[in-house]
Amino acid sequence: MNKIRRKALADIQEQLEALKDQLDALKDKEEEYRDNIPESMTEKQEKADAACENLDSAVDSLEEVIGYIEEAIE
């Protein structure tokens, strides 16, 4: 791989890292929200739980993509 493509991939990797950090912060906020929902509001808890799980999966997926890009750069 040439220097120009390596640089382009590194730029994309940097952008993905920033997005991953943003998603992780939102996931933390959603977890905090979920943890403070009264037990009597089970439907809201379930929806917040699903959102947390999906955000966690999104973060994991971005980490996987970032890993693939790192391998391509090497």
C-alpha positions in Angstrom: 0.0 0.0 0.0 1.3 3.4 -0.9 1.8 6.4 1.4 -1.3 8.3 0.1 -3.7 5.4 0.7 -2.1 4.7 4.1 -2.7 8.3 5.1 -6.3 8.2 3.8 -6.9 5.1 5.9 -5.3 6.7 8.9 -7.6 9.7 8.5 -10.7 7.4 8.3 -9.5 5.5 11.3 -9.2 8.8 13.3 -12.7 9.8 12.3 -14.1 6.4 13.3 -12.3 6.6 16.7 -14.0 10.0 17.3 -17.4 8.5 16.4 -16.8 5.5 18.6 -16.0 7.8 21.5 -19.1 9.8 20.9 -21.2 6.6 20.8 -19.6 5.3 23.9 -20.4 8.6 25.7 -24.1 8.4 24.6 -24.2 4.8 25.7 -22.9 5.8 29.2 -25.6 8.5 29.4 -28.3 6.1 28.3 -27.1 3.6 31.0 -27.3 6.3 33.6 -30.8 7.2 32.5 -31.8 3.5 32.5 -30.4 3.0 36.0 -32.4 5.9 37.3 -35.8 4.8 35.9 -38.2 3.8 38.7 -38.9 0.1 38.8 -42.5 0.7 38.2 -41.7 1.9 34.7 -40.7 -1.5 33.3 -41.5 -0.6 29.6 -39.2 2.4 29.7 -36.5 0.3 31.4 -36.8 -2.3 28.6 -36.6 0.3 25.9 -33.5 1.9 27.6 -32.0 -1.6 28.0 -32.4 -2.3 24.3 -30.9 1.1 23.4 -27.9 0.4 25.7 -27.4 -3.1 24.1 -27.6 -1.6 20.6 -25.2 1.2 21.4 -22.8 -1.3 22.9 -23.0 -3.4 19.8 -22.4 -0.3 17.6 -19.3 0.6 19.7 -18.0 -3.0 19.4 -18.6 -3.0 15.6 -16.7 0.3 15.2 -13.8 -1.2 17.2 -13.8 -4.2 14.8 -13.8 -1.9 11.8 -10.9 0.2 13.3 -9.0 -3.0 13.8 -9.4 -4.1 10.2 -8.2 -0.7 9.1 -5.1 -0.9 11.4 -4.3 -4.3 9.8 -4.7 -2.9 6.3 -2.3 0.0 7.1 0.4 -2.4 8.3 
